[in-house]
Amino acid sequence: MYGYRKLTLDMRELGEQCSKHRVAKLLKQESLQAQRGYRRRSSSRGGQPAVVAPNVLEQQFSVEMPNQAWVTDITYIRTHEGWLYLSVVIDLFSRQVVGWSMGNRIDTQLALDALLMAVWRRRPSKTVLVHSDQGCQFTSHEWQDFLKSHKLQPSMSRRGNCHDNAVAESFFQLLKRERIRRKTYATRQAARSDVFNYIEMFYNPRRRHSSADGLPPAEFERRHFLRLQGV
């Protein structure tokens, strides 16, 4: 799954002394390579601005602290019982999935359940920017009322511009490439269990992330708070 850079970090953590170039050479000798992502059509379209909320985030995906900006989106997973829909909320600071929900229907409640988990888990003391696309789940009165009542600031992508919500799109690509690719689950429950395992048992606590200094999201945040305590 990993490329030579992250494999080098794993080897060093195990006590092996090796350079990334040697790891790359050994992978090449064994004809091993990391899984590749899906191709996406490039688009230069800017897209129409949202009517409900402006694009406050403006593709500024690097933030200085946790609970400063979250991004959210919805994807679908194929099963023999029908589609299973997944909504996630991701903290831009560490790329940690701080809220998620799964259901049989792609409605506002699905998105609200994920956001409610994020609020319950993180309990932010200051206003958090919450960025989404212009899907009907995020333009509904229920969504907007929830944001207002919990002091969350809305931000929305331009219509048809996936780059405005690239972090959420990137997570879904990782999930499908590393866990779901070429797989059709027999039941929705089987898909739920596998996605839960990926998020809570692997992605958050173990998967290395380049934007988090090569650390897993949970470990990146832990070290951040340790530094704050030492100041």
N, C-alpha and C positions, 0 to 999 in steps of 0.2 A: 504493500500500500504506500509506504513512504518512499521518497526519493533519497538520493545519496546524502543530502544535507541533514535531514532529520534522522536518518539512520546513523550518521556520524555522531549526533548528539546522544542517541541511545547507546552507542558503543562506549562513548566516553563516560556516560553515567554508570555503565557496568564496570568501569575501570580499565577499559582497553585504550591504549595510546595509538591513535591513528588519525590521519588527515582525511579531509573530505575527498581529496583527489584519489587517495588509495582506495577508499570505499567505492568511489565511482568506477575505478579501474576493475576492482573485483566483481562488481555487479555486471560490468560489460563482459568480462571473461566468462561469467556464468549465464549470459544472455538474460539477465533479470532487469526489469524496468518497472517503475511505478505505474499504477493505473492512471490512465489519462482521462480528462474530463470530456464532457459532451461538447460538440461544436455548436456555437451559437451564431446566428446571423448578425453581422455587424450592421449598425444603423446609425445614421448621422442625424436622425430626426430629434428635434428638441422636445416635442410633445407640448400639449396644451397645459397651462398651469391649472392647479386644482381650484375649484370655486369654494370649497368648504374650508380649506386651510392652505396657506402658502407653503412653498418649499423652503422652510427655515434651515434645514440641514445642509442643503446645497452640496451634497457629496463630500462633506467634511467628516470623514469616517474615523479620524484620529482624535480622541478626546483625552483629557488630562486626568480624569478620575472616574470611579464607578458611579453609576446612577446619574450621569450627566446627560446621556442620550441613549435611547433604546430604538431598535428597529424591529418591525414586525411584518410578517407576511404569512401566506397560506399556500400549501402545496397539496398534491393528491398522491395516493399510493394505491396501486392496483391489487385487488384480491379477487378470489373466485366468488366471493359474496357480493362484490361491487366495490366502489371506491371507498377508501378511508382517507379522510381529510385531516391534515396536520397544520396547526397554527403555532408559530413560535415567536418569542420575544427575546432579542439578543442585546446584551449590553455591549456597546461599541468599545468600551475601554479594554476589556479582556476577550471579547468575542464569546463570552459565556452565555449559554442558553439559560435565561433566568425565569422563563415561563413557557409553558407549552400546553396544548390540549389537542385531543383527537376525537373525531366523531364521524357519524354517518352523513351529516349534512354540512354543507359549506355556507353557514349563516353567521349572523352577527354574534350569536351566543358562543360559537366556537372561538372567535377572536377575543371576545370578552373574557372567556375562561382562562385563556393564556395570559392575558394582561392582568387579570386578577391574581393569578399565581405569582406573576412577577412582582406586583405590588406587595403581596403578602410575604414573599420571600425576602425582598430587599428593604421594604419599609423605608423608602426614601424620605429624608428630612427636608429636601429642597425640591423645587420644581424640576421635573424630568422631561426632556424633549422626547416625544414618541413619534417616530417617522413610519409612514406606511405608504402604500400605493393608493390609487383612487377607487379601489374596489368598493362595492356597495356595503360590505361589512364595516368599512371604516368611514363611510360618509353618512351612516345612519344616525338618527337622533340618539339611539341608545349608546352608541360608541362615543359620540360627542359629549353626552351628559356624564358618562363615566369619567372621561378625561377631566371635565370641569370639576366634578365632585372630589377628585383625588389629586387636584393641582398638577395635572399633566398637560404639557403644551403640545398641541398637535402640529405635525408637519407632514406634507404629502408630496409624493413624486409628481413629476409632470406626466401627463397621460401618455402611455405607450413607451416610456423611457425606463427600461429595466436598470440602467446604470445608476439611477437616483437611489435605488434600494439594493445596491450591489452586494452588500454584506449578507443580507438575508438570502439573496439568490445564491451566493457562494456557499452558504451553509447547506441549502437544499441540494446543491450539486454534490457536495461532499457526502451527504447522507445517501444519496442515490448511487453515487459511484462506489463508495466504500462498503455499503451494507445492502442496498436494495437492488443493485444492478443485475439484470437478467434473472430476476426472481419475481414470481407471482405467488403471494401467500394464499394458503387454502382458506383461511378465515380472517376476518377483521381483527379478531383477538390475537391471532398469531402475529399479525403485522404490528399491532399495538405493543405487544411484548418485545418484539425485536427493535422497534423504534425507541421504546423506553430504555432498553439496554444500551443502545448506541448513544443516546443523549446523556443518561445519568451514570452509566458505568464506564463509558469510554470517552466520548467527546469532551465533556466538561472536566473530568478528573485526570485523563490520561493522554488525550491526543495533543501532540505538539502543534503550535500555531505560530507561523512566521511573524504575524503582527504582534504576538505576545512574547517577543524575544526568544522564540523557540520553545516556550514553556506551555504546558496545558493551561487553559483559561483559569481554572480554580487555583492552580499553583501561582500563576501570575498575580492574581488578586491577593493571595495570601502574603506574598513577598512585598506587595505594595503596602499593605497595612502594617507589616512588620517594620518597614522603613519609616512609616509615619510615627510609629510608637518610639522609634529610636531617635527622632528629631527632638 
